[in-house]
Amino acid sequence: MIDDRVYKAKSTKLQRLVRLIGSVLDPRALAHAFKLIGYYNATHVAELRRATKGSGLRISPTASFANGHNITLGNRVHIGANTSLWAGPGSGRITLGDDALLAPGIMITAANYRFNDGSPVNDQPMDEADIVIGRDVWIGYGAVILPGVTIGDGAIIGAGTVVRRDVPAGAVAVGNPARVVGRRHGADGDVS
């Protein structure tokens, strides 16, 4: 007769092994693995590969990029989930300085369609202008940065702000359109 304790111990280890193998071979786990493989070969990731990048970047896997050859990311830049950096296909570049912090859901676009000649917007040419975001800039959730904007070093852009014009160094800007409502504590325009 088999000792009950030995049988139960072996049975428990065997059951754990069977569960482990089953979970690894589970079709849902395999589907997830294939999605990840497909994700990292996706177009938006390919565009990130074409960008000029500094070291120590933290980029959410759901961030998206367009025209990566016109995007420059400084050192230690953090880009939150669902943030989009869309440089222009021609001359509209996006530059983020060192230590820039971008919250989730931000839209930065260096190109915009014209809409003034009566033809469909999609058939009209694009206007492109460079966007420069300085060092140690913090941009809050859901902000929109439009073509031709320069945001100075150490500035803070509030959540939901629409930036259409330049924001000086060390400024705190909020609203639609963005307006400067204060200065960053301790900021003197020369953030070190």
C-alpha atoms as an extended CHARMM CRD file, in Angstrom:
* protein
*
       192  EXT
         1         1  MET       CA              0.0000000000        0.0000000000        0.0000000000  PROA      1               0.0000000000
         2         2  ILE       CA              1.2240000000        3.5550000000       -0.8450000000  PROA      2               0.0000000000
         3         3  ASP       CA              1.8410000000        5.9270000000        1.9940000000  PROA      3               0.0000000000
         4         4  ASP       CA             -0.8900000000        8.5830000000        1.8110000000  PROA      4               0.0000000000
         5         5  ARG       CA              1.4550000000       11.4940000000        2.6280000000  PROA      5               0.0000000000
         6         6  VAL       CA              3.9420000000       10.6520000000       -0.1660000000  PROA      6               0.0000000000
         7         7  TYR       CA              1.1520000000       10.2540000000       -2.7090000000  PROA      7               0.0000000000
         8         8  LYS       CA             -0.4440000000       13.6050000000       -1.7890000000  PROA      8               0.0000000000
         9         9  ALA       CA              2.8910000000       15.4470000000       -1.9790000000  PROA      9               0.0000000000
        10        10  LYS       CA              3.7330000000       13.9880000000       -5.4020000000  PROA      10              0.0000000000
        11        11  SER       CA              0.2320000000       14.6510000000       -6.6000000000  PROA      11              0.0000000000
        12        12  THR       CA              0.4260000000       18.2970000000       -5.5570000000  PROA      12              0.0000000000
        13        13  LYS       CA              3.7620000000       18.8600000000       -7.3250000000  PROA      13              0.0000000000
        14        14  LEU       CA              2.5070000000       17.0870000000      -10.4110000000  PROA      14              0.0000000000
        15        15  GLN       CA             -0.6690000000       19.1510000000      -10.4110000000  PROA      15              0.0000000000
        16        16  ARG       CA              1.3420000000       22.3690000000      -10.1610000000  PROA      16              0.0000000000
        17        17  LEU       CA              3.5440000000       21.2790000000      -13.0680000000  PROA      17              0.0000000000
        18        18  VAL       CA              0.5030000000       20.4150000000      -15.1850000000  PROA      18              0.0000000000
        19        19  ARG       CA             -1.0830000000       23.8010000000      -14.3860000000  PROA      19              0.0000000000
        20        20  LEU       CA              2.1430000000       25.6200000000      -15.2830000000  PROA      20              0.0000000000
        21        21  ILE       CA              2.4760000000       23.8320000000      -18.6180000000  PROA      21              0.0000000000
        22        22  GLY       CA             -1.2100000000       24.4060000000      -19.3080000000  PROA      22              0.0000000000
        23        23  SER       CA             -0.9510000000       28.1320000000      -18.6170000000  PROA      23              0.0000000000
        24        24  VAL       CA              2.1140000000       28.5280000000      -20.8420000000  PROA      24              0.0000000000
        25        25  LEU       CA              0.4170000000       26.6720000000      -23.6810000000  PROA      25              0.0000000000
        26        26  ASP       CA             -2.9460000000       28.3600000000      -23.0890000000  PROA      26              0.0000000000
        27        27  PRO       CA             -4.1650000000       29.8320000000      -26.3950000000  PROA      27              0.0000000000
        28        28  ARG       CA             -4.8420000000       33.1730000000      -24.6760000000  PROA      28              0.0000000000
        29        29  ALA       CA             -1.2310000000       33.3970000000      -23.4780000000  PROA      29              0.0000000000
        30        30  LEU       CA              0.0740000000       32.5040000000      -26.9210000000  PROA      30              0.0000000000
        31        31  ALA       CA             -2.2270000000       35.0770000000      -28.5470000000  PROA      31              0.0000000000
        32        32  HSD       CA             -0.8990000000       37.7240000000      -26.1550000000  PROA      32              0.0000000000
        33        33  ALA       CA              2.6980000000       36.8100000000      -27.0160000000  PROA      33              0.0000000000
        34        34  PHE       CA              1.9650000000       37.0980000000      -30.7310000000  PROA      34              0.0000000000
        35        35  LYS       CA              0.2750000000       40.4800000000      -30.1740000000  PROA      35              0.0000000000
        36        36  LEU       CA              3.4040000000       41.7190000000      -28.4060000000  PROA      36              0.0000000000
        37        37  ILE       CA              5.5930000000       40.5270000000      -31.2620000000  PROA      37              0.0000000000
        38        38  GLY       CA              3.3030000000       42.2770000000      -33.7390000000  PROA      38              0.0000000000
        39        39  TYR       CA              3.1830000000       45.3910000000      -31.5810000000  PROA      39              0.0000000000
        40        40  TYR       CA              6.9340000000       45.8280000000      -31.5050000000  PROA      40              0.0000000000
        41        41  ASN       CA              7.0680000000       45.5970000000      -35.2810000000  PROA      41              0.0000000000
        42        42  ALA       CA              4.2160000000       48.0960000000      -35.7120000000  PROA      42              0.0000000000
        43        43  THR       CA              4.5460000000       51.3030000000      -37.6840000000  PROA      43              0.0000000000
        44        44  HSD       CA              4.5780000000       53.6820000000      -34.7150000000  PROA      44              0.0000000000
        45        45  VAL       CA              7.4440000000       51.7870000000      -33.1000000000  PROA      45              0.0000000000
        46        46  ALA       CA              9.3550000000       51.8120000000      -36.3880000000  PROA      46              0.0000000000
        47        47  GLU       CA              8.9830000000       55.6130000000      -36.3990000000  PROA      47              0.0000000000
        48        48  LEU       CA             10.4360000000       55.7680000000      -32.8770000000  PROA      48              0.0000000000
        49        49  ARG       CA             13.4420000000       53.7970000000      -34.1230000000  PROA      49              0.0000000000
        50        50  ARG       CA             14.0510000000       56.5220000000      -36.7320000000  PROA      50              0.0000000000
        51        51  ALA       CA             14.0720000000       59.3070000000      -34.1030000000  PROA      51              0.0000000000
        52        52  THR       CA             17.2380000000       60.7770000000      -32.6030000000  PROA      52              0.0000000000
        53        53  LYS       CA             17.2300000000       59.6310000000      -28.9740000000  PROA      53              0.0000000000
        54        54  GLY       CA             19.2130000000       60.4340000000      -25.8550000000  PROA      54              0.0000000000
        55        55  SER       CA             19.8620000000       58.0060000000      -23.0190000000  PROA      55              0.0000000000
        56        56  GLY       CA             17.6660000000       56.9930000000      -20.0910000000  PROA      56              0.0000000000
        57        57  LEU       CA             14.3640000000       57.3810000000      -21.9460000000  PROA      57              0.0000000000
        58        58  ARG       CA             11.1050000000       56.1110000000      -20.4330000000  PROA      58              0.0000000000
        59        59  ILE       CA              8.4870000000       55.7490000000      -23.1440000000  PROA      59              0.0000000000
        60        60  SER       CA              5.0920000000       54.1390000000      -22.6530000000  PROA      60              0.0000000000
        61        61  PRO       CA              4.3920000000       51.2740000000      -25.0600000000  PROA      61              0.0000000000
        62        62  THR       CA              1.1610000000       53.0490000000      -26.0680000000  PROA      62              0.0000000000
        63        63  ALA       CA              2.8830000000       56.2860000000      -27.1250000000  PROA      63              0.0000000000
        64        64  SER       CA              2.7630000000       56.9260000000      -30.8690000000  PROA      64              0.0000000000
        65        65  PHE       CA              5.1300000000       58.6540000000      -33.2610000000  PROA      65              0.0000000000
        66        66  ALA       CA              4.8840000000       59.9020000000      -36.8400000000  PROA      66              0.0000000000
        67        67  ASN       CA              7.7700000000       60.9260000000      -39.0920000000  PROA      67              0.0000000000
        68        68  GLY       CA             10.4020000000       59.8280000000      -36.5870000000  PROA      68              0.0000000000
        69        69  HSD       CA             13.2290000000       61.2320000000      -38.7000000000  PROA      69              0.0000000000
        70        70  ASN       CA             12.0160000000       64.6980000000      -37.5760000000  PROA      70              0.0000000000
        71        71  ILE       CA             11.8610000000       63.8880000000      -33.8320000000  PROA      71              0.0000000000
        72        72  THR       CA             14.6900000000       64.4660000000      -31.3340000000  PROA      72              0.0000000000
        73        73  LEU       CA             14.3840000000       63.2740000000      -27.7210000000  PROA      73              0.0000000000
        74        74  GLY       CA             16.8690000000       64.4760000000      -25.1010000000  PROA      74              0.0000000000
        75        75  ASN       CA             18.2620000000       62.4820000000      -22.1930000000  PROA      75              0.0000000000
        76        76  ARG       CA             15.9340000000       61.1200000000      -19.4850000000  PROA      76              0.0000000000
        77        77  VAL       CA             12.7590000000       62.1330000000      -21.3300000000  PROA      77              0.0000000000
        78        78  HSD       CA              9.5780000000       60.4970000000      -20.0050000000  PROA      78              0.0000000000
        79        79  ILE       CA              6.6160000000       60.0350000000      -22.3810000000  PROA      79              0.0000000000
        80        80  GLY       CA              3.3380000000       58.8650000000      -20.8210000000  PROA      80              0.0000000000
        81        81  ALA       CA              0.6790000000       56.4940000000      -22.1290000000  PROA      81              0.0000000000
        82        82  ASN       CA             -1.3200000000       57.4200000000      -25.2250000000  PROA      82              0.0000000000
        83        83  THR       CA              0.8360000000       60.4600000000      -25.9500000000  PROA      83              0.0000000000
        84        84  SER       CA              1.3770000000       61.2660000000      -29.6380000000  PROA      84              0.0000000000
        85        85  LEU       CA              4.3510000000       63.0470000000      -31.1970000000  PROA      85              0.0000000000
        86        86  TRP       CA              3.5390000000       63.7450000000      -34.8310000000  PROA      86              0.0000000000
        87        87  ALA       CA              6.3140000000       65.5610000000      -36.6280000000  PROA      87              0.0000000000
        88        88  GLY       CA              5.6840000000       66.9180000000      -40.0830000000  PROA      88              0.0000000000
        89        89  PRO       CA              6.5630000000       64.7900000000      -43.0940000000  PROA      89              0.0000000000
        90        90  GLY       CA              8.7740000000       67.5580000000      -44.4880000000  PROA      90              0.0000000000
        91        91  SER       CA             10.1870000000       70.2860000000      -42.3070000000  PROA      91              0.0000000000
        92        92  GLY       CA              8.0990000000       70.2330000000      -39.0950000000  PROA      92              0.0000000000
        93        93  ARG       CA             10.4650000000       68.9530000000      -36.4050000000  PROA      93              0.0000000000
        94        94  ILE       CA              9.7740000000       68.1590000000      -32.7420000000  PROA      94              0.0000000000
        95        95  THR       CA             12.5920000000       68.5510000000      -30.2050000000  PROA      95              0.0000000000
        96        96  LEU       CA             12.2680000000       67.5990000000      -26.5250000000  PROA      96              0.0000000000
        97        97  GLY       CA             14.9990000000       68.7790000000      -24.1560000000  PROA      97              0.0000000000
        98        98  ASP       CA             16.6260000000       66.7620000000      -21.4000000000  PROA      98              0.0000000000
        99        99  ASP       CA             14.3990000000       65.7190000000      -18.4820000000  PROA      99              0.0000000000
       100       100  ALA       CA             11.1330000000       66.6560000000      -20.2260000000  PROA      100             0.0000000000
       101       101  LEU       CA              8.1530000000       64.9810000000      -18.5510000000  PROA      101             0.0000000000
       102       102  LEU       CA              5.0800000000       64.3190000000      -20.6940000000  PROA      102             0.0000000000
       103       103  ALA       CA              1.9840000000       63.0180000000      -18.9040000000  PROA      103             0.0000000000
       104       104  PRO       CA             -0.4640000000       60.6200000000      -20.5940000000  PROA      104             0.0000000000
       105       105  GLY       CA             -2.7760000000       61.6610000000      -23.4160000000  PROA      105             0.0000000000
       106       106  ILE       CA             -0.7610000000       64.5710000000      -24.8340000000  PROA      106             0.0000000000
       107       107  MET       CA             -0.8950000000       65.5180000000      -28.5250000000  PROA      107             0.0000000000
       108       108  ILE       CA              2.1190000000       67.2800000000      -30.0400000000  PROA      108             0.0000000000
       109       109  THR       CA              1.8100000000       67.9700000000      -33.7640000000  PROA      109             0.0000000000
       110       110  ALA       CA              4.1970000000       69.9440000000      -35.9560000000  PROA      110             0.0000000000
       111       111  ALA       CA              1.8960000000       69.9050000000      -38.9940000000  PROA      111             0.0000000000
       112       112  ASN       CA             -1.6350000000       71.0670000000      -39.6580000000  PROA      112             0.0000000000
       113       113  TYR       CA             -3.8350000000       71.0770000000      -42.7610000000  PROA      113             0.0000000000
       114       114  ARG       CA             -4.9710000000       74.2930000000      -44.3740000000  PROA      114             0.0000000000
       115       115  PHE       CA             -8.7020000000       74.7890000000      -44.7430000000  PROA      115             0.0000000000
       116       116  ASN       CA             -9.1210000000       78.0260000000      -46.6420000000  PROA      116             0.0000000000
       117       117  ASP       CA             -9.6500000000       77.2890000000      -50.3430000000  PROA      117             0.0000000000
       118       118  GLY       CA            -12.9390000000       75.3720000000      -50.2790000000  PROA      118             0.0000000000
       119       119  SER       CA            -11.5320000000       72.0090000000      -51.3560000000  PROA      119             0.0000000000
       120       120  PRO       CA            -11.6260000000       69.0320000000      -48.9680000000  PROA      120             0.0000000000
       121       121  VAL       CA             -9.2340000000       69.5670000000      -46.0610000000  PROA      121             0.0000000000
       122       122  ASN       CA             -7.4480000000       66.2960000000      -46.7740000000  PROA      122             0.0000000000
       123       123  ASP       CA             -6.6160000000       67.5400000000      -50.2970000000  PROA      123             0.0000000000
       124       124  GLN       CA             -5.0510000000       70.7910000000      -49.1110000000  PROA      124             0.0000000000
       125       125  PRO       CA             -1.3540000000       71.2390000000      -48.3310000000  PROA      125             0.0000000000
       126       126  MET       CA             -0.0290000000       71.0520000000      -44.7900000000  PROA      126             0.0000000000
       127       127  ASP       CA              1.5620000000       73.8950000000      -42.8800000000  PROA      127             0.0000000000
       128       128  GLU       CA              4.5660000000       72.6730000000      -40.9020000000  PROA      128             0.0000000000
       129       129  ALA       CA              6.5110000000       74.4520000000      -38.1710000000  PROA      129             0.0000000000
       130       130  ASP       CA              9.0680000000       73.2610000000      -35.6300000000  PROA      130             0.0000000000
       131       131  ILE       CA              8.1470000000       72.6310000000      -31.9980000000  PROA      131             0.0000000000
       132       132  VAL       CA             10.8630000000       73.0500000000      -29.3700000000  PROA      132             0.0000000000
       133       133  ILE       CA             10.2170000000       71.9030000000      -25.8100000000  PROA      133             0.0000000000
       134       134  GLY       CA             13.0100000000       72.9410000000      -23.4520000000  PROA      134             0.0000000000
       135       135  ARG       CA             14.7950000000       71.2010000000      -20.6120000000  PROA      135             0.0000000000
       136       136  ASP       CA             12.9260000000       70.1730000000      -17.4550000000  PROA      136             0.0000000000
       137       137  VAL       CA              9.5070000000       70.9790000000      -18.9310000000  PROA      137             0.0000000000
       138       138  TRP       CA              6.4420000000       69.2800000000      -17.4600000000  PROA      138             0.0000000000
       139       139  ILE       CA              3.3780000000       68.9420000000      -19.6910000000  PROA      139             0.0000000000
       140       140  GLY       CA              0.1550000000       67.8360000000      -17.9790000000  PROA      140             0.0000000000
       141       141  TYR       CA             -2.4370000000       65.2760000000      -19.0030000000  PROA      141             0.0000000000
       142       142  GLY       CA             -4.3010000000       65.8690000000      -22.2600000000  PROA      142             0.0000000000
       143       143  ALA       CA             -2.4280000000       68.9990000000      -23.3260000000  PROA      143             0.0000000000
       144       144  VAL       CA             -2.2310000000       69.8820000000      -27.0250000000  PROA      144             0.0000000000
       145       145  ILE       CA              0.9010000000       71.5160000000      -28.4710000000  PROA      145             0.0000000000
       146       146  LEU       CA              0.3990000000       73.0150000000      -31.9380000000  PROA      146             0.0000000000
       147       147  PRO       CA              2.9220000000       73.7740000000      -34.7360000000  PROA      147             0.0000000000
       148       148  GLY       CA              5.4780000000       76.5530000000      -34.3220000000  PROA      148             0.0000000000
       149       149  VAL       CA              5.5260000000       76.6100000000      -30.5060000000  PROA      149             0.0000000000
       150       150  THR       CA              8.5880000000       76.9740000000      -28.2790000000  PROA      150             0.0000000000
       151       151  ILE       CA              8.1960000000       76.0900000000      -24.6010000000  PROA      151             0.0000000000
       152       152  GLY       CA             11.0700000000       77.4840000000      -22.5310000000  PROA      152             0.0000000000
       153       153  ASP       CA             13.2170000000       75.5870000000      -20.0350000000  PROA      153             0.0000000000
       154       154  GLY       CA             11.4890000000       74.7020000000      -16.7720000000  PROA      154             0.0000000000
       155       155  ALA       CA              7.9790000000       75.6510000000      -17.8970000000  PROA      155             0.0000000000
       156       156  ILE       CA              4.8740000000       73.8030000000      -16.7120000000  PROA      156             0.0000000000
       157       157  ILE       CA              1.8840000000       73.2810000000      -18.9980000000  PROA      157             0.0000000000
       158       158  GLY       CA             -1.3250000000       72.4200000000      -17.1340000000  PROA      158             0.0000000000
       159       159  ALA       CA             -3.6280000000       69.5100000000      -17.9110000000  PROA      159             0.0000000000
       160       160  GLY       CA             -5.8730000000       70.0900000000      -20.9180000000  PROA      160             0.0000000000
       161       161  THR       CA             -4.0060000000       73.2090000000      -22.0310000000  PROA      161             0.0000000000
       162       162  VAL       CA             -3.9080000000       74.0980000000      -25.7420000000  PROA      162             0.0000000000
       163       163  VAL       CA             -0.5960000000       75.7850000000      -26.5720000000  PROA      163             0.0000000000
       164       164  ARG       CA             -0.7090000000       77.8820000000      -29.7680000000  PROA      164             0.0000000000
       165       165  ARG       CA              1.9790000000       80.4420000000      -28.9050000000  PROA      165             0.0000000000
       166       166  ASP       CA              5.3740000000       80.3890000000      -27.2020000000  PROA      166             0.0000000000
       167       167  VAL       CA              5.5750000000       79.8910000000      -23.4300000000  PROA      167             0.0000000000
       168       168  PRO       CA              8.5420000000       81.5550000000      -21.6730000000  PROA      168             0.0000000000
       169       169  ALA       CA             11.0550000000       79.7110000000      -19.5140000000  PROA      169             0.0000000000
       170       170  GLY       CA              9.8560000000       78.9950000000      -15.9740000000  PROA      170             0.0000000000
       171       171  ALA       CA              6.2470000000       79.9500000000      -16.7280000000  PROA      171             0.0000000000
       172       172  VAL       CA              3.1450000000       78.0620000000      -15.6110000000  PROA      172             0.0000000000
       173       173  ALA       CA              0.5830000000       78.0970000000      -18.4320000000  PROA      173             0.0000000000
       174       174  VAL       CA             -2.9950000000       76.7820000000      -18.4210000000  PROA      174             0.0000000000
       175       175  GLY       CA             -6.2030000000       77.0350000000      -20.4190000000  PROA      175             0.0000000000
       176       176  ASN       CA             -7.4400000000       77.1470000000      -23.9970000000  PROA      176             0.0000000000
       177       177  PRO       CA             -5.6860000000       79.0440000000      -25.4000000000  PROA      177             0.0000000000
       178       178  ALA       CA             -2.7420000000       78.7780000000      -23.0150000000  PROA      178             0.0000000000
       179       179  ARG       CA             -2.1030000000       81.7800000000      -20.8180000000  PROA      179             0.0000000000
       180       180  VAL       CA              0.6620000000       82.2900000000      -18.2850000000  PROA      180             0.0000000000
       181       181  VAL       CA             -0.7900000000       82.3240000000      -14.7620000000  PROA      181             0.0000000000
       182       182  GLY       CA              2.3930000000       82.2340000000      -12.7220000000  PROA      182             0.0000000000
       183       183  ARG       CA              5.9900000000       81.2330000000      -12.4090000000  PROA      183             0.0000000000
       184       184  ARG       CA              7.3930000000       77.9120000000      -11.3630000000  PROA      184             0.0000000000
       185       185  HSD       CA              8.5170000000       78.0880000000       -7.7400000000  PROA      185             0.0000000000
       186       186  GLY       CA             12.1770000000       79.0540000000       -7.7010000000  PROA      186             0.0000000000
       187       187  ALA       CA             12.3220000000       79.5170000000      -11.4840000000  PROA      187             0.0000000000
       188       188  ASP       CA             14.3170000000       82.4510000000      -12.7410000000  PROA      188             0.0000000000
       189       189  GLY       CA             14.2800000000       81.5350000000      -16.4110000000  PROA      189             0.0000000000
       190       190  ASP       CA             17.5650000000       79.6610000000      -16.0980000000  PROA      190             0.0000000000
       191       191  VAL       CA             16.6360000000       76.2130000000      -14.8350000000  PROA      191             0.0000000000
       192       192  SER       CA             19.6780000000       74.1490000000      -14.0000000000  PROA      192             0.0000000000
